[in-house]
Amino acid sequence: MKRADWELHEPKQGFTSIVFMTGEAGTAPAIMLRDNGDILIKGKLLDNDKALVEAMRQFLKDTGHLK
């Protein structure tokens, strides 16, 4: 099972983000929630809430928290 982590950090852009990592080295964050309201899934900006729900569901499945 992959190890899932979350962290709060301040990227070089100067804003604070909540980042969900899958624990795989060298990969983009699974989900990034930026303080300006942007939501990124694997580095891609989301257009709608449905994409967030599907990405969160997949993240929980990948980390063993949802069957």
Buried (B, 14 or more C-beta within 10 A) or exposed (E): EEEBEEEEEEEEEEEEBBBBBBEEEEEBBBBBBBEEEEBBBBEEEBEEEEBBEEBBEBBEEBBEEEE
